[in-house]
Amino acid sequence: MTKPDHEALRALRVELRDSRTRPDATQFLRADQVFHRAVADFAQNALLAEYMDHIQTLNLWMWNTYFETHGVRRHDLFAHEPIVEALLNGDAAGAEAAMREHIARSNEQLLAGFFGAGG
C-alpha cells in the first residue's frame, strides 16, 4: 500500500468509527461501501474490484432492508478496526483472517435477521 492509501484508510477508519458512535445507518453504509471498495482497489486486482462493485450493490440493498426492519442498533454496525490495523501494519494474513471473520459475522447477522436465529 502506498502512503496515500494509508492516509485514505486512516480517514475511513475515523468515519466508520464515528458512524458507529452515533448509530447512523446511512453514514455507516456509505463509509462501509467506500471501505470495501478501497480494500479491493488496494489489492490492485481488476476482477476483484469489478466483483466488489456488484456485490456491494446487493449488500447495500440487503443492509438497508435489514435496518428498515430491525432499526439501527450500535451492535449491528460492524467494527472494521481489525481489518484496518492489519492492512496498516502490512499483515496480509491478519487482514485476510479479519476480513473472513467480518464477512462471516455479517452473513450470520443478515441470515438471522431475515430468517430467524436458525438461518
C-alpha atoms as a printed R data frame, in Angstrom:
    type eleno elety resid chain resno       x       y       z
1   ATOM     1    CA   MET     A     1   0.000   0.000   0.000
2   ATOM     2    CA   THR     A     2   1.169   3.497  -0.786
3   ATOM     3    CA   LYS     A     3   1.351   6.416   1.630
4   ATOM     4    CA   PRO     A     4  -1.854   7.932   0.140
5   ATOM     5    CA   ASP     A     5  -3.542   4.517   0.584
6   ATOM     6    CA   HIS     A     6  -2.561   4.547   4.256
7   ATOM     7    CA   GLU     A     7  -3.889   8.087   4.679
8   ATOM     8    CA   ALA     A     8  -7.166   7.191   2.982
9   ATOM     9    CA   LEU     A     9  -7.523   4.106   5.159
10  ATOM    10    CA   ARG     A    10  -6.900   6.104   8.338
11  ATOM    11    CA   ALA     A    11  -9.571   8.631   7.291
12  ATOM    12    CA   LEU     A    12 -12.027   5.815   6.580
13  ATOM    13    CA   ARG     A    13 -11.286   4.289   9.980
14  ATOM    14    CA   VAL     A    14 -12.362   7.554  11.640
15  ATOM    15    CA   GLU     A    15 -15.505   7.802   9.519
16  ATOM    16    CA   LEU     A    16 -16.508   4.202  10.229
17  ATOM    17    CA   ARG     A    17 -15.895   4.660  13.963
18  ATOM    18    CA   ASP     A    18 -17.926   7.896  14.016
19  ATOM    19    CA   SER     A    19 -20.865   6.253  12.251
20  ATOM    20    CA   ARG     A    20 -20.912   3.550  14.938
21  ATOM    21    CA   THR     A    21 -20.585   6.011  17.825
22  ATOM    22    CA   ARG     A    22 -23.753   7.797  16.720
23  ATOM    23    CA   PRO     A    23 -25.659   4.947  15.079
24  ATOM    24    CA   ASP     A    24 -26.488   6.235  11.626
25  ATOM    25    CA   ALA     A    25 -27.207   3.581   9.014
26  ATOM    26    CA   THR     A    26 -26.837   5.930   6.050
27  ATOM    27    CA   GLN     A    27 -23.444   7.230   7.173
28  ATOM    28    CA   PHE     A    28 -22.271   3.756   8.157
29  ATOM    29    CA   LEU     A    29 -23.349   2.119   4.898
30  ATOM    30    CA   ARG     A    30 -21.737   4.879   2.834
31  ATOM    31    CA   ALA     A    31 -18.458   4.508   4.738
32  ATOM    32    CA   ASP     A    32 -18.752   0.707   4.563
33  ATOM    33    CA   GLN     A    33 -19.159   0.853   0.772
34  ATOM    34    CA   VAL     A    34 -16.141   3.137   0.416
35  ATOM    35    CA   PHE     A    35 -14.108   0.918   2.743
36  ATOM    36    CA   HIS     A    36 -14.824  -2.338   0.902
37  ATOM    37    CA   ARG     A    37 -14.185  -0.776  -2.494
38  ATOM    38    CA   ALA     A    38 -10.938   0.749  -1.214
39  ATOM    39    CA   VAL     A    39  -9.739  -2.638   0.044
40  ATOM    40    CA   ALA     A    40 -10.470  -4.122  -3.382
41  ATOM    41    CA   ASP     A    41  -8.576  -1.245  -5.027
42  ATOM    42    CA   PHE     A    42  -5.602  -1.724  -2.685
43  ATOM    43    CA   ALA     A    43  -5.337  -5.296  -3.966
44  ATOM    44    CA   GLN     A    44  -4.792  -3.926  -7.490
45  ATOM    45    CA   ASN     A    45  -6.936  -6.696  -8.880
46  ATOM    46    CA   ALA     A    46  -9.356  -5.500 -11.565
47  ATOM    47    CA   LEU     A    47 -11.524  -8.619 -11.330
48  ATOM    48    CA   LEU     A    48 -11.863  -8.249  -7.559
49  ATOM    49    CA   ALA     A    49 -12.706  -4.552  -7.918
50  ATOM    50    CA   GLU     A    50 -15.405  -5.315 -10.508
51  ATOM    51    CA   TYR     A    51 -16.796  -8.122  -8.361
52  ATOM    52    CA   MET     A    52 -16.841  -5.791  -5.355
53  ATOM    53    CA   ASP     A    53 -18.890  -3.225  -7.298
54  ATOM    54    CA   HIS     A    54 -21.539  -5.857  -7.997
55  ATOM    55    CA   ILE     A    55 -21.581  -7.404  -4.539
56  ATOM    56    CA   GLN     A    56 -21.684  -4.006  -2.823
57  ATOM    57    CA   THR     A    57 -24.832  -3.086  -4.763
58  ATOM    58    CA   LEU     A    58 -26.569  -6.169  -3.400
59  ATOM    59    CA   ASN     A    59 -25.002  -5.637   0.017
60  ATOM    60    CA   LEU     A    60 -26.378  -2.089   0.225
61  ATOM    61    CA   TRP     A    61 -29.888  -3.293  -0.622
62  ATOM    62    CA   MET     A    62 -29.733  -6.108   1.962
63  ATOM    63    CA   TRP     A    63 -28.479  -3.877   4.783
64  ATOM    64    CA   ASN     A    64 -30.989  -1.114   4.025
65  ATOM    65    CA   THR     A    65 -33.738  -3.736   4.168
66  ATOM    66    CA   TYR     A    66 -32.299  -5.116   7.411
67  ATOM    67    CA   PHE     A    67 -32.193  -1.669   9.060
68  ATOM    68    CA   GLU     A    68 -35.717  -0.821   7.869
69  ATOM    69    CA   THR     A    69 -36.944  -3.999   9.564
70  ATOM    70    CA   HIS     A    70 -34.822  -4.003  12.721
71  ATOM    71    CA   GLY     A    71 -33.886  -0.370  13.197
72  ATOM    72    CA   VAL     A    72 -30.342   0.811  13.659
73  ATOM    73    CA   ARG     A    73 -28.603  -0.614  16.709
74  ATOM    74    CA   ARG     A    74 -24.997   0.137  17.528
75  ATOM    75    CA   HIS     A    75 -24.088  -3.559  17.815
76  ATOM    76    CA   ASP     A    76 -25.340  -4.097  14.250
77  ATOM    77    CA   LEU     A    77 -22.729  -1.712  12.854
78  ATOM    78    CA   PHE     A    78 -19.627  -3.839  12.496
79  ATOM    79    CA   ALA     A    79 -16.211  -2.667  13.537
80  ATOM    80    CA   HIS     A    80 -13.637  -2.677  10.768
81  ATOM    81    CA   GLU     A    81 -10.689  -1.857  13.014
82  ATOM    82    CA   PRO     A    82  -9.088  -5.342  12.969
83  ATOM    83    CA   ILE     A    83  -9.007  -5.245   9.163
84  ATOM    84    CA   VAL     A    84  -7.721  -1.678   9.065
85  ATOM    85    CA   GLU     A    85  -4.997  -2.318  11.629
86  ATOM    86    CA   ALA     A    86  -3.775  -5.418   9.812
87  ATOM    87    CA   LEU     A    87  -3.663  -3.547   6.499
88  ATOM    88    CA   LEU     A    88  -1.833  -0.582   8.005
89  ATOM    89    CA   ASN     A    89   0.698  -2.951   9.587
90  ATOM    90    CA   GLY     A    90   1.268  -4.836   6.327
91  ATOM    91    CA   ASP     A    91  -0.110  -8.029   7.883
92  ATOM    92    CA   ALA     A    92  -1.724  -9.767   4.913
93  ATOM    93    CA   ALA     A    93  -2.597 -12.932   6.845
94  ATOM    94    CA   GLY     A    94  -4.117 -10.898   9.669
95  ATOM    95    CA   ALA     A    95  -6.122  -8.793   7.211
96  ATOM    96    CA   GLU     A    96  -7.413 -11.924   5.492
97  ATOM    97    CA   ALA     A    97  -8.410 -13.512   8.807
98  ATOM    98    CA   ALA     A    98 -10.102 -10.318   9.993
99  ATOM    99    CA   MET     A    99 -11.991  -9.941   6.705
100 ATOM   100    CA   ARG     A   100 -13.127 -13.567   6.782
101 ATOM   101    CA   GLU     A   101 -14.425 -13.045  10.329
102 ATOM   102    CA   HIS     A   102 -16.136  -9.813   9.268
103 ATOM   103    CA   ILE     A   103 -17.869 -11.500   6.330
104 ATOM   104    CA   ALA     A   104 -18.941 -14.479   8.453
105 ATOM   105    CA   ARG     A   105 -20.434 -12.229  11.167
106 ATOM   106    CA   SER     A   106 -22.232 -10.104   8.567
107 ATOM   107    CA   ASN     A   107 -23.636 -13.208   6.894
108 ATOM   108    CA   GLU     A   108 -24.815 -14.662  10.217
109 ATOM   109    CA   GLN     A   109 -26.457 -11.404  11.205
110 ATOM   110    CA   LEU     A   110 -28.283 -10.989   7.904
111 ATOM   111    CA   LEU     A   111 -29.497 -14.598   7.887
112 ATOM   112    CA   ALA     A   112 -30.701 -14.339  11.491
113 ATOM   113    CA   GLY     A   113 -32.386 -11.004  10.719
114 ATOM   114    CA   PHE     A   114 -34.183 -12.249   7.632
115 ATOM   115    CA   PHE     A   115 -34.865 -15.880   8.549
116 ATOM   116    CA   GLY     A   116 -34.625 -16.050  12.341
117 ATOM   117    CA   ALA     A   117 -31.864 -17.379  14.553
118 ATOM   118    CA   GLY     A   118 -31.993 -20.805  12.921
119 ATOM   119    CA   GLY     A   119 -30.987 -19.432   9.462
